[in-house]
Amino acid sequence: MQEWPEWGNPLTSQEAYDYIASYSPYDNVRVSSYPATLILGGLTDSRVTYWEPAKMAAIMRDHNTGPNKIILKARAF
């Protein structure tokens, strides 16, 4: 991958994996009361595929202990 020279290969280096996971929003969702959140995704975005914001919305909804809504909006841009 292009970014491995900069960050390291997470497939072969536990240190690189831990570093990347430390700032990954998805991997750092915790059981908490989240504020109202709108997550946007593009059905035709080649950089961030539509299932990535969908996964983020799903995990936040699963871990949200508060009354606020986690909303996902996916559309073709």
C-alpha positions as CSV (number, residue, x, y, z in Angstrom):
1,M,0.0,0.0,0.0
2,Q,1.1,3.6,-0.7
3,E,0.9,4.7,2.9
4,W,3.0,1.8,4.4
5,P,6.3,3.7,4.0
6,E,4.9,6.5,6.1
7,W,3.0,4.5,8.8
8,G,4.3,1.0,8.6
9,N,2.7,-2.2,7.5
10,P,-0.1,-3.1,9.9
11,L,-0.2,-6.7,8.5
12,T,3.4,-7.4,9.6
13,S,4.0,-4.9,12.4
14,Q,2.0,-4.9,15.7
15,E,3.5,-1.5,16.4
16,A,2.1,-0.1,13.1
17,Y,-1.2,-1.8,13.7
18,D,-1.5,-0.3,17.2
19,Y,-0.6,3.2,16.0
20,I,-3.1,3.2,13.2
21,A,-5.8,1.8,15.5
22,S,-5.1,4.5,18.0
23,Y,-6.6,7.2,15.7
24,S,-9.2,5.1,13.9
25,P,-12.6,6.6,14.7
26,Y,-14.3,3.3,14.2
27,D,-12.0,1.4,16.5
28,N,-12.3,4.0,19.2
29,V,-16.1,4.1,19.6
30,R,-16.9,3.3,23.2
31,V,-20.2,2.9,25.2
32,S,-21.1,6.5,25.8
33,S,-23.8,9.1,25.4
34,Y,-23.0,10.6,22.0
35,P,-24.3,14.0,20.8
36,A,-26.7,14.1,17.9
37,T,-24.6,13.0,14.9
38,L,-25.1,13.2,11.1
39,I,-22.9,10.9,9.1
40,L,-22.8,11.5,5.4
41,G,-21.7,9.1,2.7
42,G,-21.6,9.1,-1.1
43,L,-22.8,6.1,-3.0
44,T,-20.4,6.9,-5.9
45,D,-17.4,8.1,-3.8
46,S,-14.3,6.1,-4.8
47,R,-12.3,7.2,-1.8
48,V,-14.7,6.3,1.0
49,T,-17.0,3.5,0.0
50,Y,-20.7,3.8,1.2
51,W,-20.4,0.9,3.7
52,E,-17.8,2.7,5.8
53,P,-20.1,5.5,7.0
54,A,-22.8,2.8,7.3
55,K,-20.6,0.8,9.6
56,M,-19.7,3.9,11.6
57,A,-23.4,4.7,12.1
58,A,-24.2,1.2,13.1
59,I,-21.4,0.9,15.8
60,M,-22.3,4.4,17.2
61,R,-26.0,3.4,17.4
62,D,-25.0,0.2,19.1
63,H,-22.8,1.9,21.7
64,N,-24.9,5.1,22.3
65,T,-26.4,5.2,25.7
66,G,-28.1,8.6,25.3
67,P,-31.3,9.8,23.7
68,N,-29.6,11.6,20.8
69,K,-30.0,10.2,17.2
70,I,-27.2,9.0,15.0
71,I,-28.3,9.7,11.5
72,L,-26.8,8.3,8.3
73,K,-27.5,9.9,4.9
74,A,-26.1,8.3,1.8
75,R,-26.6,9.8,-1.6
76,A,-25.1,9.9,-5.1
77,F,-23.0,13.0,-5.5
